[in-house]
């Protein structure tokens, strides 16, 4: 097991695709909700935009494809569909093991591109919600990922200097956000 609390004061985890294997379920929800509005969202593009808030994605794709939609309503419908599929979500075991090992020794937080209420439901469904001192969603900051604000707010809420945090991420945009916050980034794809 990687013992991080000797060198760092806090751990901050992305959630979707990092701590929880939500990405396939999110893609299913995205595909169905976007199809209802005639918007195509290729799987490769979906993974490239990991961590970007849903409303921003809907607005971007609608404009690119010449569609007019209520981005917030489409994003909300996508989240509701995702929650219906939540029973299918499993933890990413190597990352969960790291969090479990450190949970009583070092402050930990979640910094996610999902809305906070969705993140909390996922963490509760996985039985790990109480492991984290803070959950920061895209709706908690003015500038979500790839801006560093989500990570900076998470570190602030657990009372740790961002430069003394390890951040766990699975996407390039998320890693960029954590690096810009001054954190040491662990690409979880190297752990799998």
Secondary structure, DSSP 8 states (H G I E B T S, - for coil): ----TTT-SEEEE--BTTTB--HHHHHHHHHHHHHTTT----HHHHHHTTTS-HHHHHHHHHHHTT----HHHHHHHHHHHHHHTGGG--B-HHHHHHHHHHTTTSEEEEE-SS-HHHHHHHHHHTT-GGG-SEEE-GGGSSS-TTSTHHHHHHHHHTT--GGGEEEEESSHHHHHHHHHTT-EEEEGGGT-
